[in-house]
Amino acid sequence: MNKLKSLVKNLTIQCVRLKEEVLKLRKEKRELSESVEFYKGKIRDMNEKTELLQEKADNLERVKMYAGVEQIDTIICKVKEQERVELQARRYKRSYEAR
């Protein structure tokens, strides 16, 4: 009789441990599923951005064909230089205002 009680007690303990393990695994599965959905969303966003960038690259090629590569490259260089000058001016302005 005592042997049977001990066996039932041990089986009950194992059952409780297994239930705890099942709960832990379910929680982990839920967290992983949420992570998967998060990364799926990130992938969708990146695919949209990639498509947009590809469209812009295609448009730039069309403009280059229409206006000429040299003209477009010259315009791009001038705009980059203007942006660099404006950025430098803002930096100088900030450092001057900080004094």
N, C-alpha and C positions, 0 to 999 in steps of 0.2 A: 504494500500500500504506500509506504514512504517513497519507494522507488518510483511509483507512478506519479505521486505528488511532485517529486523532484523533476521528473521528466516534463510534466505539464508546466511547471514553473520555468524551466529552461526554455521550453518552446514558446512560452508567453514572452519571455525576455527577448528571444530572437525575433519574434513577430513585431514587438515594439521597435526594436532596432531597425528592422527592415522597413517598417512604416516611416520611421524618421529618415532613413536613407531615400525612400521613395519621395518624400516631401522635399528633401534637399535636391534631388535630381530634377524634380518638376520645376522647382524655383530656378535652378541652373538652366534648364531647357527654356523657360520663359525669358530669362535674361538674354540667352543666346539668340532666341527668336527676335527679340527687340533689337539686338545688335545687327542681326541680318537685315531686318527691315530698314534700319538706319543707313546701313551701307548700301542697300539697294537704292535708297533715295539719293545718296551721294553719287552713285554711279549714274542714275538718271540725270542728275544735275550736270555731271561732267560730260555726259553724252550730248546734252543740249548745248553746253558751252562749246564743245568740240564742233558740233554742226554749225553753230553761229560763227566760230572762228574760221571754219572752212569756207563758209559763205562769204565772209569778209575777204579772205585770201583770194577767192575766185573773183570777187568784185575788183580787188586791187589789180589783178592780172588783166581784167577787162579794161580798166582805166589806163594801165600801162600800154596796152595794145592800141588804144584810141589816141592817147596823148603822147605817147612815146616814153620809152624807158628812161632816157636821160632826163627829160623834164620832170617826171615823177620822182626820180631819185634826187634831183636838185631840190624840189619842193620839200621832200622828206628831210633832207639834210638841213635846209633853212629852218624848218619848223622845229627840229630837234635842237638846233643851236639857239633859237629863240626861247624854247622851254628851259634850256640850261641857263641862259642869261637871266630869265625871270626867276628861276629857283635860286640862283646865286644872289640876286637882288633881294629876295625875301629873306634869305639867311643873313645878309648884311643888315637889313632893316631890323630883324629880330635882335641881332647882337648889339646894334646901336641903341635900340629901345631898352634893352636890358641894363644898359649902363646908367 
